[in-house]
Amino acid sequence: MADLTDPSIGEAYLEVRNDKSETNWLLLDYESDRSDKLKLTQTGTGGLSELKEALDDSRASYGYVRVSYSNDKESTREKFILVVWIGPNCKVMRKAKISVHSADVKNVLRVFSIEVPAREKDDLNEDPIVVRLRKAGGASYDGV
């Protein structure tokens, strides 16, 4: 099991979910290669593109992001995504634990529209993610 007892994780989660806050993402990393304890590494206000830059190719990490997009000229939607990052140079034993640890992370970062598994930073390009969010969001008036 992953250890998510650090209180700053829950606080950052609530901050990202808060509509009045500019913070729109958080990043969780393991304390060390051998540890199953997750810690809050970073938060930010620059959205998915900023989170992408914070990811390390040698690590497995979890991101939680508020994504804003427009369905039409009059409306903007905000949805949340869970990013499960396994960098291309991540160690094999860490990769092996990700599926089990992801379930533990989902018990803390509970509310999200879609999960985005990412192995390369290109997996986190915003346009395809917004298409998936639109499909997951129900009503779509632009044929997506």
N, C-alpha and C positions, 0 to 999 in steps of 0.2 A: 504494500500500500504506500501511496505517496503521502507525505506529511505536509499538510497545508495549514498548520496551526498558527503560523505567523499572523497576528492580528492586522498587520498592514495590508495583507492580501484582501481581506474583507472590506477594509476601509477604501482601498483603491477601487475595488469592484463597485461599491456604492457611489464613488466619485464619478466613475465613467458613466454610470447609469443616470446620474443626476443631470436633468435638463438645464439646470442653471450653471453647471460647471463647464469650463472649456476643456477639461481633461477628457479625451475621447479614446484613449487606449491605455492598456497596461501590459506588462510583460513579466512572466514568471519563468525563472530558471532554477535549475538544481544548484544547491549550495556547492557541490563538488562532483567530480566524476563518480564517486562511490556512494554518494548520499542520495537518499530518496526524499529529502526535505526540500520543498520548494520555497523560494523566497521571491519577494517583489523586487525585480531588478530595475524597472524603469516605468514611468508613466509619461504621457505626452499629450500635446494638443494638435499635432500635425497629421492625425489620422493614419490610415493604412500605409501610406507612403513612408511616413516617419517610422512606423513600427518595422517595416521591411528593412530599413537601414540599421535598426538596432539588433537584428537577428544575426547570430553567429553561426557560420557554416559548420563548426565543430560541436555544436550543442543541440540538444532537444529542448524546446521551450514551448510555452503556451502563451498565446496572446488573446486579449479580449478587446474588441474594437467596436465603437459606435460608428456606423457608416450612414451618412446622409446622402440622399439622392432625390431627384425630382421625378415624379410620374408625369406631370404636365406643368404648364406654366403657373398654375395656381397652387400647387401643393408640393410640399417637401416631406419625405418620410425619413425616419431614423430607425434603423434596425441594428441589432447587435450580432456579431459573429464571433465564434470561437476558432482561433487558429491553433492547430497542432503542428508545430514546426519540428521536423527532423532534418537537420542540416546534412548536406552531402558527405561531410567528414565526421559525422557523429559515430561514436563507438558502438559496436555491435551489441554489447550488453545493455546499453542505455536504450537502443532501439527496441530490444526485446521486451522491455518493461513498459513501453509507451501505451499499449492498448489497455493494460490494467490501470496505469496511472491516469489515463485520460478519463476513466470513469470516476476516479476520485476528484479530479479537477472539476468535472461537470457537477459534482455535488456542491461545490463552492461557487463556481461561476455558472449559475443555474440557467439564467434566462438568455437565450440566444436563438436567432432564427435559423442559422445554418452553421454547420461545422466545416471548416476549410482545412483539409489536410494539405500540408505544403512540404515539399522536398527541395524545391528551388525557389528563389525569390520571385521568379516569373509566375509561380503558382498564386502569387498574391497581387496580381494586376487587378486594379479596381473594376474595370469594365465587366469582365466575366462574372465577378462576384456580385455586382449590382444586378446583372441579368438573373442570377440564381436567387437573389433576394426578392426581386420582382415576382418571380414564379412562386416563391414561398409565401409571399405576402397576400395572396388571394386576388382581389380585384385588380385587373390590369386592363387599361383602356387603350393601350397602344399595340396590342397584338403580340406581346411577348409571352 
